Amino acid sequence: MTSPDELMRSVNEFLDILNSIGSQGVSQAVDLTHLDRLVRRYPEAARKSLELYDRQFRSDRAEP
């Protein structure tokens, strides 16, 4: 049976390989995976960030 540490090392090695390929599609998928992990780990910070972004977006659109 694979230990959790071995599994994480394998996942990290896999992600490093994907990043080294340099394909734009793969890179975007990796970025989205990282974003998903961060949002799940820090949901309150993600919510606050989206609120601030939304406020800024609305104020930018309201200016002439």
N, C-alpha and C positions, 0 to 999 in steps of 0.2 A: 504494500500500500504506500502511496506517495504521501510524504509529509506536507503540511501546509507551506512550510518554508521552501521546499523543493518545488511545489506547484507555483508559488509566487515568483521564484527565480525563473522558472520556465516561461511564465506569462511575461515577465519583464524582458527576458531574452527575445521572445517572440515579438513584442512591441518594438524593441530595439531594431530587430531585423526589418520589420515593416517600415520603421522610420528611415532606415538606411537605403531602402529601395528608392525613395525619392519620388514616387508617383503621387501626383496631386490628389487623386481620389483616395488613396490609402492614407495620406497625411491628414486629409479632412476627416476621415473615419476615426483616426487615432485622436485627433483634436476633440471630436464629439464624444468619444469614449472618456477622455480625460475630463471634459466638461460635465458629463453625466455623473462621473464619480465625485467631482467636487460639489455638485448640486446635492447629491444624496448625502454627502458627508456634512455639508454646511447649508442646510435648507434655509435657515433664517437669513444668513448672509446673502444667499442667492435671491431670496424674496426682496430684501432691501435693495440690492443692486438693480433688480428689475424695476422697482418703484422709482429709484433715482433716475434710471435711464428713461422711463416713461415720462417723468416730469420734465426732464431736459428736452426730450423729443417734442412734447407738447408746447413748451415755451419757445423752442426754435421755430415751430410751425406758426405760432401766434404772432411772431414778430414780422413786420412788413418787409 
